[in-house]
Amino acid sequence: MHRSRRAFGVGAAHNRSINRTASGSRLSPTLVAIATPLPVNDVLTRLAELHDVPVQLEGILAAHDEGYEVQHYPKLERQSEYVEGDTSYQSGIWLAFGDGSIRPNERALSRWNGKRVRISGVIRSLSSLPSLEWAGKGGFGPWGRWPAEIETYSIQRVTAEERRQYGV
């Protein structure tokens, strides 16, 4: 089944068409978050709203010794950092595997390093972490350097054909 260009959040009118069912009733914000792949910058901007919400996000997969993160695409629009209070974080989202999520296929993920991917999962934000008065809230990933993580249900490569077809 092919999706329309609007299903990928391209164009100004996508909110009106995606946020309604065929009968015209409004979808819940949770269903909208699942149906529309979000760019990483949008997720970071809406962390409080998207905490514990299943989402699809698209970005560039980046490998680290300790695991993986997804970064915003296009790179030119990527934020240099994410700041909350006095704490500065990486501007990506850490991928969490476990607690009912899929197990990572390390071979596939290493081939996809630096490539566009679409990830489905549940966002966890800093609001889920206890405050350590002397050290702030901490974060996710190694050394707590990321402001959010996604507990991954699925991860797939965004193919060249999809990029051409949907203009993304």
Phi, psi and omega in degrees: 000130179264141178265154176287164178303325181294332181297341179260012174078023180265129178103152185288334185274001187297328182297318180292320184281324182283327187278010180231148176278177180299330179278353177099353179284153182285142173275155176290154178303328179295315180294323178296318180297324179288319188285331187249116176297130183256143172288154182303317180303320179295318179297315180298322179292330186249027185306314182299319181289326186265001179302129180066021180252134174291132181223164165246133175228154179237143178181196180261129178282130178234126180270142174231164179304326186266351182160212187225152171228161172246131182249159181295145171234134006280154184302325181301329181267358183295135176289145180287330179199165174245127183242131172228118184064233179264005186253135178252137182234166170299155182263029177242186178237126182285139177269124178254135177237129182133182180051043177096354178277180179288158171272139183288140171268095188302323180296314179294315182297323178293326176290331183271000179303126181084004181253161177284134179225159174241126185239133174249136179175190182252129180279134171242132183244178180301335181296343179274353183264143176289149178277127173258097192319315184280341185238006183079203183273340187082208181186201183245164180075185181299133179063013178063036187272356182246142183278352182203161171224158174241122174282109195281125170270316180208155176218132180220152179282136172277114187281162177300322180298316178296318179298318178292314184296318185258358177065031179246000000 
